[in-house]
Amino acid sequence: MARKTAHPDKQSYRALALKLFPWICAHCGREFDGKKLNQLTVHHKDHNHDNNPLDGSNWELLCLYCHDNEHQRHLLVDQSDEAPRRLEQERPSTFTPFAQLADLLKRKDVA
């Protein structure tokens, strides 16, 4: 019985992940609720389905599309012997929201 607590089965770790995390895909940001909640899946970050810490540190919620995409990318990396890259690293942000702020603050005609 202690083993189940340390390593929850698929149904219980999904239920726990849905309690721990907001119902939003961690990759695309799409929100889920109601009948569409079944389209939100639990992804194991290290791809080890036996690694189920109760704090959820190895899980992230992904929509079906992003989950399939993540596993496809992992398969391609395995075939090429390269280290996997995170989605955030692939598309770095170039937007600088405060780039013109100093100029705006210096202007006297802006109230």
C-alpha positions as CSV (number, residue, x, y, z in Angstrom):
1,M,0.0,0.0,0.0
2,A,2.9,2.4,0.7
3,R,4.1,1.9,-2.8
4,K,0.9,3.3,-4.3
5,T,1.4,6.5,-2.2
6,A,4.9,6.9,-3.4
7,H,4.1,6.0,-7.0
8,P,0.5,6.7,-7.8
9,D,-1.1,4.8,-10.7
10,K,-2.2,6.6,-13.9
11,Q,-5.7,7.6,-12.7
12,S,-4.5,8.9,-9.4
13,Y,-1.6,10.9,-10.7
14,R,-3.8,12.5,-13.3
15,A,-6.3,13.4,-10.6
16,L,-3.5,14.8,-8.5
17,A,-2.0,16.7,-11.4
18,L,-5.4,18.3,-12.2
19,K,-5.6,19.4,-8.5
20,L,-2.0,20.8,-8.4
21,F,-1.9,22.7,-11.8
22,P,-4.1,25.1,-13.6
23,W,-6.1,23.5,-16.4
24,I,-3.9,25.1,-19.1
25,C,-1.5,23.5,-21.6
26,A,2.0,24.3,-20.4
27,H,3.2,24.6,-24.0
28,C,0.5,26.4,-26.0
29,G,-1.4,28.1,-23.1
30,R,-4.8,26.8,-24.2
31,E,-7.3,26.6,-21.3
32,F,-9.5,23.5,-20.6
33,D,-12.6,22.9,-18.6
34,G,-15.8,20.9,-18.6
35,K,-16.1,18.3,-21.3
36,K,-12.8,19.3,-22.9
37,L,-10.8,18.5,-19.8
38,N,-10.2,15.0,-21.1
39,Q,-8.1,16.6,-23.9
40,L,-5.6,17.7,-21.2
41,T,-2.9,15.1,-20.5
42,V,-0.2,14.6,-17.9
43,H,3.3,14.6,-19.4
44,H,6.3,13.2,-17.6
45,K,9.1,15.8,-18.0
46,D,11.8,13.1,-17.8
47,H,9.7,10.7,-19.9
48,N,9.9,8.1,-17.1
49,H,6.3,7.0,-16.3
50,D,7.4,5.4,-13.1
51,N,8.8,8.7,-11.7
52,N,5.7,10.1,-10.1
53,P,6.6,12.3,-7.1
54,L,3.5,13.4,-5.2
55,D,4.6,17.1,-5.5
56,G,4.1,16.9,-9.3
57,S,7.6,18.1,-10.0
58,N,8.0,15.6,-12.9
59,W,4.6,16.4,-14.5
60,E,3.2,19.1,-16.7
61,L,-0.3,19.3,-18.2
62,L,-0.2,19.3,-22.0
63,C,-3.0,19.3,-24.6
64,L,-3.2,16.2,-26.8
65,Y,-1.5,18.0,-29.7
66,C,1.4,19.4,-27.6
67,H,1.8,16.1,-25.8
68,D,2.1,14.2,-29.1
69,N,4.5,16.9,-30.4
70,E,6.7,16.6,-27.3
71,H,7.0,12.9,-27.7
72,Q,7.7,13.1,-31.4
73,R,10.5,15.6,-30.7
74,H,11.9,13.3,-28.1
75,L,11.9,10.4,-30.6
76,L,13.7,12.5,-33.2
77,V,16.3,13.5,-30.6
78,D,16.8,9.9,-29.6
79,Q,17.5,9.1,-33.3
80,S,19.9,11.9,-33.7
81,D,21.8,11.5,-30.4
82,E,21.4,15.2,-29.6
83,A,20.3,16.7,-26.3
84,P,16.6,17.6,-26.2
85,R,15.9,21.4,-26.3
86,R,13.0,22.9,-24.4
87,L,10.3,24.7,-26.5
88,E,11.2,28.1,-24.8
89,Q,14.8,27.8,-25.9
90,E,13.8,27.2,-29.5
91,R,11.9,30.4,-29.9
92,P,13.5,33.1,-27.7
93,S,11.4,36.2,-27.1
94,T,12.6,39.3,-29.0
95,F,9.8,41.6,-27.6
96,T,11.1,44.3,-25.3
97,P,8.0,45.9,-23.8
98,F,9.9,48.8,-22.0
99,A,12.3,49.6,-24.9
100,Q,10.8,53.1,-25.4
101,L,9.9,53.8,-21.7
102,A,12.9,56.0,-21.0
103,D,12.1,58.2,-24.0
104,L,8.5,58.5,-23.0
105,L,9.4,59.5,-19.4
106,K,11.8,62.2,-20.6
107,R,9.2,63.9,-22.9
108,K,7.6,66.8,-21.2
109,D,4.5,67.0,-23.5
110,V,3.2,63.7,-22.3
111,A,0.8,64.0,-19.4
